[in-house]
Amino acid sequence: MKTLTIDIPDTVELNDREAKMLLASRLFEKGKLSLGQAAEMVGLSKRAFMEILGDYDVSIFNYPVSDLENDIKNAQNYSL
């Protein structure tokens, strides 16, 4: 794993774990990390990471809107 060092102003109340969680959740949301990679980055199990994602307004279903729209169109066009 890469190591990243960032300077955060003293006025920002942010511990190491929360900073990692913010970064991991955003990278997961953007599709840069898988769920497992993001959980590992924070030092959590996949299950624990998934449970915490909601606190960061990130869905565990990392599914692009365009794919969802295509699925809806396909379902609407499907007839038995």
Secondary structure, DSSP 8 states (H G I E B T S, - for coil): ---------TTS---HHHHHHHHHHHHHHTTSS-HHHHHHHHT--HHHHHHHHGGGT--S----HHHHHHHHHHHHH---
